[in-house]
Amino acid sequence: MGFNGNIVKQVFNGKITTWRLRDHNFKKGDVVFFENSKTKKIFGFGIITKSIVTTVGKIDLRDKTHYKTYKNRKELIKAFKRHNPGYKINNNTPVFAYTYKFKKTLTPSDLNSY
């Protein structure tokens, strides 16, 4: 799963949820490579702990698991448009929310614990 360069820092600083407009079909227990979209380098792994479908209008703007919080819905939509310029985005747009446990490296026990 790709993260823009500045978002990579957020992952290392405690971001554990990502909101996506595209369904990656991740399920609890899936192990996902985390890639810096700018450099195309793998910087770690995520073990999916929760996967839900919601809408832009239902996202909690103060959800600190996402790291970045928003003052209002307009600011959130602007951020989605910046990262997804090809999408029309409004309050009814589906969002795929993935919560994960971030790991720089994986061990065999990581693969069996979820």
C-alpha positions in Angstrom: 0.0 0.0 0.0 1.4 3.3 -1.0 1.9 6.3 1.3 3.0 9.7 0.0 6.4 10.8 1.3 5.1 13.2 4.0 2.6 10.6 5.2 5.5 8.0 5.8 6.7 10.2 8.7 3.2 10.1 10.2 3.2 6.2 10.0 6.5 6.2 12.0 5.1 8.7 14.5 1.9 6.7 15.3 -0.5 6.8 12.4 -2.4 3.5 12.5 -5.4 4.2 10.2 -5.6 5.1 6.6 -8.6 6.2 4.6 -8.7 5.1 1.0 -11.2 5.8 -1.9 -10.2 2.5 -3.6 -11.2 -0.8 -2.1 -8.0 -2.8 -1.6 -10.0 -5.8 -0.3 -7.8 -6.0 2.8 -9.2 -8.1 5.7 -8.2 -8.5 9.3 -4.9 -10.4 9.5 -3.7 -9.5 6.0 0.0 -8.5 5.8 0.6 -5.5 3.5 3.8 -4.0 2.2 4.1 -0.3 3.0 5.7 1.7 0.1 6.9 5.3 0.0 5.0 6.4 -3.2 7.6 9.1 -3.9 10.7 6.8 -3.7 9.0 3.5 -4.6 10.8 1.9 -1.6 9.3 -0.4 0.9 9.6 1.1 4.4 7.7 -1.5 6.5 4.6 -3.6 6.8 1.1 -3.3 8.1 -0.8 -6.1 9.7 -4.5 -5.2 9.1 -6.4 -5.2 12.4 -9.7 -3.7 11.2 -11.3 -3.0 7.8 -14.5 -1.0 7.4 -16.5 0.8 4.7 -17.9 4.2 5.5 -18.4 7.5 3.6 -16.6 10.8 3.6 -19.6 12.3 5.5 -19.3 9.8 8.3 -15.6 10.0 9.0 -14.7 11.2 12.5 -12.8 14.4 11.7 -11.0 14.1 15.1 -9.9 10.5 14.7 -6.3 10.6 16.1 -5.6 7.0 14.8 -5.5 8.7 11.4 -2.8 11.0 12.8 -4.0 14.0 10.8 -7.3 15.5 12.1 -9.5 18.0 10.3 -11.4 21.1 11.3 -14.3 20.6 9.0 -15.5 18.3 6.2 -14.4 20.8 3.5 -10.8 20.4 4.6 -11.1 16.6 4.6 -12.5 16.7 1.0 -9.7 19.0 -0.1 -7.1 16.5 1.3 -8.9 13.6 -0.5 -8.8 15.5 -3.8 -5.1 16.3 -3.4 -4.3 12.6 -3.0 -6.9 11.4 -5.5 -7.2 14.0 -8.3 -9.2 11.7 -10.6 -12.1 11.2 -8.2 -15.3 13.2 -7.6 -15.6 13.5 -3.9 -18.5 14.5 -1.7 -20.1 13.4 1.6 -21.5 10.3 0.0 -18.3 9.0 -1.5 -17.4 5.6 -0.1 -14.2 5.3 2.0 -12.3 2.2 2.9 -10.8 2.6 6.3 -7.9 0.3 7.2 -6.5 0.1 10.7 -3.1 -1.6 11.0 -0.2 -2.5 13.3 2.9 -1.1 11.7 6.1 -3.1 11.7 9.5 -2.1 10.2 10.3 -5.8 9.8 8.3 -9.0 10.1 9.1 -12.1 12.1 7.4 -15.5 11.6 5.5 -15.0 14.8 4.0 -11.7 13.4 2.4 -13.8 10.7 0.7 -16.1 13.1 -0.5 -13.6 15.7 -3.5 -12.1 13.8 
